[in-house]
Amino acid sequence: MSSQKVNVGLLGLGTVGGGVAQLLLQEKQRLSDYLGAELVLAKAVDLRPELAAEAGLAPDLFSSDASEILADPEIDIVVEMIGGLDPARGFILEAISQGKQVATANKALLASHGAEVFEAARRQKVGVAFEASVGGGIPLVRSLRDSLAANQINSCLGILNGTCNFILSRMTAQGEPFAQVLAQAQAKGYAEADPYMDVEGYDTAHKLAIVAALVTGSQPKLEDIPTEGISQITPLDIQLAGEFGFRVKLLAILNNAGNGAVEARVHPALVAEDHLLASVQGPFNALHIDGDWVGQVLLHGRGAGREPTASAMVGDVLDLARDVITGCPGRVPPLGTARQGGGVLELAPLANAMCRYYFRFTAQDRPGVLARISRVLGDNDISIQAVIQKGRRDIGPVPIVMLTHRAQEAAVKRALNEIDSLEMIAEPTMLIRVA
Ligand SMILES: NC(=O)c1ccc[n+]([C@@H]2O[C@H](COP(=O)([O-])OP(=O)(O)OC[C@H]3O[C@@H](n4cnc5c(N)ncnc54)[C@H](OP(=O)(O)O)[C@@H]3O)[C@@H](O)[C@H]2O)c1
């Protein structure tokens, strides 16, 4: 090994940062041998000093002041793992302005300020790596950025939130309602105390914004990504979807819709039981990619957690360290493409999207209901592929479940508005799109 050193500073020693510190300390020899230079954990910063000892850090390597890393000219690589927008954004921009390489796991920051960070890195000729920000330990950022760069990507379908996939898998297996399974997920540590960002789809939308930027070189505005979560999904819908041969998954969907139009959206979707994504269970994540030369690719693995995320972060550190050693930091632009100023990615309106639909109507059990619903659908160019009408109950409304052929979202919304206003319809209709 050469006598060269690469010094690394860690911002944050929480779940991810603690794992990165442990990995860098425990595997220092192996990682340095691999790199051909000494990989040194030079300093770690957190607001909670007790985390230093938990990660096995010597007291002199710890500080609660980020400027001890950001202003230290000896530190080559800054690894940001404090999360949130501020002060993480300021720390990253400061590190870049000091000519340091940056690795970050911060999907929320990159989804909203990625273009600013990437442009700053391009100007300073430094690298920014973010493998852990989408899919935790799954190497999907580098796969899209490098390994699949020769392809036009036709579509990406992702299960990118382990909390939602755990909840839906459990609801499928046990037939239990959402709220009960959410409480179990919280008890097992698969869901946050405040699960809003996860279960309402916003965490998945952050990750989809990053995937869209990697695929197209431009970043969509987060507020332009139609986002629906899983809190309205019932065990009945999961059971009925199963009768049609589908599983219910929360999907991040990126589609090349032709003529330069790009669709990006997050919502629960019916996935055919024989699709590769249908078998992604529990807290696992996966990204299904369709490229014009490669065909179909499935990346699958652990999408969160201390060890998988540390694996991705240290992979980024090694990659950035290589560029430090060879004297060519910023060799690979953050999104891969050399095209500058990708601008904002304009998304095709959801109203134009075409797909198949699952509808669950809740209707009074009386003659003529099915004919009436069918007429409204027909008037809106929505043709029915299959129907399940559940047997007569002694009292109360009954579910009528339909699967449609491909239809346009705007027409579907028009038809459901009309159907839901019929006096024979007892509840708002449940709509789930088919992937
Ligand atoms: N956890 C995962 O599995 C996972 C997976 C992929 C990506 N990520 C991303 O990784 C990042 C970190 O997540 P995490 O789960 O490790 O969070 P975490 O456990 O909350 O750790 C963050 C740590 O940073 C500290 N911190 C906050 N502000 C600071 C400041 N100004 N200076 C120094 N330290 C500060 C926090 O201290 P306090 O607690 O006192 O605020 C906490 O100890 C987030 O962007 C997250 O989205 C996480």
The ligand as an SDF file (V2000), in Angstrom:
LIG
                    3D

 48 52  0  0  0  0  0  0  0  0999 V2000
  -32.0980    5.0880    8.7060 N   0  0  0  0  0  0  0  0  0  0  0  0
  -32.0390    4.5300    7.5010 C   0  0  0  0  0  0  0  0  0  0  0  0
  -32.1950    3.3170    7.3450 O   0  0  0  0  0  0  0  0  0  0  0  0
  -31.7530    5.3830    6.2850 C   0  0  0  0  0  0  0  0  0  0  0  0
  -31.6940    4.7570    5.0170 C   0  0  0  0  0  0  0  0  0  0  0  0
  -31.3710    5.5290    3.8940 C   0  0  0  0  0  0  0  0  0  0  0  0
  -31.1540    6.8850    4.0450 C   0  0  0  0  0  0  0  0  0  0  0  0
  -31.2640    7.4630    5.2910 N   0  0  0  0  0  0  0  0  0  0  0  0
  -31.0020    8.8910    5.3910 C   0  0  0  0  0  0  0  0  0  0  0  0
  -29.8330    9.0570    6.1740 O   0  0  0  0  0  0  0  0  0  0  0  0
  -29.8930   10.2750    6.9100 C   0  0  0  0  0  0  0  0  0  0  0  0
  -29.6820    9.9870    8.3890 C   0  0  0  0  0  0  0  0  0  0  0  0
  -30.6990    9.1080    8.8370 O   0  0  0  0  0  0  0  0  0  0  0  0
  -30.6000    8.3930   10.2540 P   0  0  0  0  0  0  0  0  0  0  0  0
  -31.7060    7.3950   10.2800 O   0  0  0  0  0  0  0  0  0  0  0  0
  -29.2130    7.9340   10.5170 O   0  0  0  0  0  0  0  0  0  0  0  0
  -30.9690    9.6250   11.2280 O   0  0  0  0  0  0  0  0  0  0  0  0
  -30.6960    9.7220   12.7990 P   0  0  0  0  0  0  0  0  0  0  0  0
  -30.6170    8.3590   13.4040 O   0  0  0  0  0  0  0  0  0  0  0  0
  -31.6890   10.6860   13.3340 O   0  0  0  0  0  0  0  0  0  0  0  0
  -29.2360   10.3720   12.8810 O   0  0  0  0  0  0  0  0  0  0  0  0
  -28.9710   11.7280   12.6170 C   0  0  0  0  0  0  0  0  0  0  0  0
  -27.9650   12.2000   13.6560 C   0  0  0  0  0  0  0  0  0  0  0  0
  -27.4920   13.4900   13.2750 O   0  0  0  0  0  0  0  0  0  0  0  0
  -27.4960   14.3110   14.4330 C   0  0  0  0  0  0  0  0  0  0  0  0
  -27.5940   15.7130   14.0570 N   0  0  0  0  0  0  0  0  0  0  0  0
  -28.6860   16.4220   13.7100 C   0  0  0  0  0  0  0  0  0  0  0  0
  -28.3630   17.6970   13.4280 N   0  0  0  0  0  0  0  0  0  0  0  0
  -27.0270   17.8150   13.6160 C   0  0  0  0  0  0  0  0  0  0  0  0
  -26.0990   18.8800   13.5170 C   0  0  0  0  0  0  0  0  0  0  0  0
  -26.4960   20.0950   13.1620 N   0  0  0  0  0  0  0  0  0  0  0  0
  -24.8090   18.6250   13.7780 N   0  0  0  0  0  0  0  0  0  0  0  0
  -24.3950   17.4060   14.1420 C   0  0  0  0  0  0  0  0  0  0  0  0
  -25.2280   16.3490   14.2920 N   0  0  0  0  0  0  0  0  0  0  0  0
  -26.5370   16.5460   14.0090 C   0  0  0  0  0  0  0  0  0  0  0  0
  -28.7230   13.8420   15.1940 C   0  0  0  0  0  0  0  0  0  0  0  0
  -28.6740   14.2660   16.5460 O   0  0  0  0  0  0  0  0  0  0  0  0
  -30.1070   14.5000   17.2980 P   0  0  0  0  0  0  0  0  0  0  0  0
  -30.7780   13.1850   17.3550 O   0  0  0  0  0  0  0  0  0  0  0  0
  -29.7240   15.0550   18.6350 O   0  0  0  0  0  0  0  0  0  0  0  0
  -30.8530   15.4970   16.4480 O   0  0  0  0  0  0  0  0  0  0  0  0
  -28.5980   12.3220   15.0510 C   0  0  0  0  0  0  0  0  0  0  0  0
  -27.7520   11.7640   16.0310 O   0  0  0  0  0  0  0  0  0  0  0  0
  -31.2570   10.8920    6.5650 C   0  0  0  0  0  0  0  0  0  0  0  0
  -31.0940   11.7960    5.5170 O   0  0  0  0  0  0  0  0  0  0  0  0
  -32.0610    9.6960    6.1050 C   0  0  0  0  0  0  0  0  0  0  0  0
  -33.0990   10.0520    5.2210 O   0  0  0  0  0  0  0  0  0  0  0  0
  -31.5410    6.7440    6.4060 C   0  0  0  0  0  0  0  0  0  0  0  0
  1  2  1  0
  2  3  2  0
  2  4  1  0
  4  5  1  0
  4 48  2  0
  5  6  2  0
  6  7  1  0
  7  8  2  0
  8  9  1  0
  8 48  1  0
  9 10  1  0
  9 46  1  0
 10 11  1  0
 11 12  1  0
 11 44  1  0
 12 13  1  0
 13 14  1  0
 14 15  2  0
 14 16  1  0
 14 17  1  0
 17 18  1  0
 18 19  2  0
 18 20  1  0
 18 21  1  0
 21 22  1  0
 22 23  1  0
 23 24  1  0
 23 42  1  0
 24 25  1  0
 25 26  1  0
 25 36  1  0
 26 27  1  0
 26 35  1  0
 27 28  2  0
 28 29  1  0
 29 30  1  0
 29 35  2  0
 30 31  1  0
 30 32  2  0
 32 33  1  0
 33 34  2  0
 34 35  1  0
 36 37  1  0
 36 42  1  0
 37 38  1  0
 38 39  2  0
 38 40  1  0
 38 41  1  0
 42 43  1  0
 44 45  1  0
 44 46  1  0
 46 47  1  0
M  CHG  2   8   1  16  -1
M  END
$$$$
